[in-house]
Amino acid sequence: MEKGVGGFRVVDEMTIQEMMEDPRYRELASQVKRRFIEIVRSYMAVGILNIDELLSDEQTAHTRVA
């Protein structure tokens, strides 16, 4: 691993899925996920972000119909 921007350590050419499947990187990927969720919830709580912005166009259309 090499040092990345903003204090994160990054793994070259490795997808999130690969990190979650690899025991060496699973905990790191899980920590990043937890922090990401906290950030998204904070943005949503103050109205800066809404669910439609997170969903793809197809998902947004489906949730509006349902």
Stockholm file with secondary structure:
# STOCKHOLM 1.0

chainA/1-66         MEKGVGGFRVVDEMTIQEMMEDPRYRELASQVKRRFIEIVRSYMAVGILNIDELLSDEQTAHTRVA
#=GR chainA/1-66 SS CEECGGGCEECTTCCHHHHHHSTTTHHHHHHHHHHHHHHHHHHHHTTSCCHHHHSCHHHHHHHHHC
#=GC SS_cons        CEECGGGCEECTTCCHHHHHHSTTTHHHHHHHHHHHHHHHHHHHHTTSCCHHHHSCHHHHHHHHHC
//
